[in-house]
Amino acid sequence: MRAVAPFRIDPDGLSSIGDVLNVMELRVAVEVESAALAAERAKGWQIAAIMKSLADVDAAIDSGDSAVREDFAFHRAIADATMNPQLVSSWLSSGSMQSRDTASARPSATPAEQHS
């Protein structure tokens, strides 16, 4: 089986407002479906992880931080709660959609990994 390159959006390829809107449409579609799946499938501890990461976003914003890392963790918690490894994988590989430095924001162990 050959390795498949992960899905990525090259921010340098976003040269027009139309390009940015296309990416936003993609994100909305993926994020809305992920939220719906997470709502159906999440365990109690996953809901708690989502709520904590949302509180972390609010705290970062309140302190004047950009909250990019916290936002990444929030969306990662939702992806984890879908219990769909393909959504988790695509979310991890699409960190460039938010920021080129979000890869360093990834936790060393996900909540799912901590509970397995």
C-alpha positions, -999 to +999 in steps of 0.1 A: +000+000+000+014+033-010+016+063+014-009+090+006+000+126+012-022+142+039-048+168+029-033+203+032-043+237+021-013+258+011-018+293+025+005+307-003-021+294-028-048+317-014-043+346-037-078+360-039-108+365-018-125+338-038-098+313-027-102+323+009-140+319+006-136+284-009-114+274+020-140+288+044-168+268+027-147+236+031-140+243+067-177+250+075-187+218+058-162+197+077-167+214+110-205+213+109-205+176+101-178+169+127-199+187+153-230+167+144-211+134+146-195+144+179-229+153+193-242+118+184-211+098+195-192+116+222-185+100+256-189+121+287-151+126+290-150+138+254-177+164+260-157+175+291-126+178+269-145+199+243-159+222+271-124+226+286-109+235+253-137+260+246-130+276+280-093+277+270-102+296+239-122+321+259-094+325+284-068+331+257-090+357+240-097+374+274-059+376+280-053+392+246-038+361+230-046+351+194-060+318+207-048+299+176-034+270+196-065+268+218-088+270+187-068+241+171-072+221+203-109+228+204-115+216+169-092+186+176-114+177+206-145+178+184-128+156+158-117+131+185-153+129+197-165+119+162-147+086+168-138+087+131-100+084+127-102+098+092-117+131+105-090+132+132-063+125+107-075+151+082-079+177+110-043+171+122-029+173+087-049+205+079-033+225+107-020+248+079-056+259+074-053+279+107-016+287+111+017+274+099+028+270+135-002+250+149+017+217+145+035+226+177+002+231+194-008+195+190-009+177+223+014+148+228-015+125+237-050+131+227-079+126+252-088+094+233-053+081+237-053+090+274-085+070+279-076+039+259 
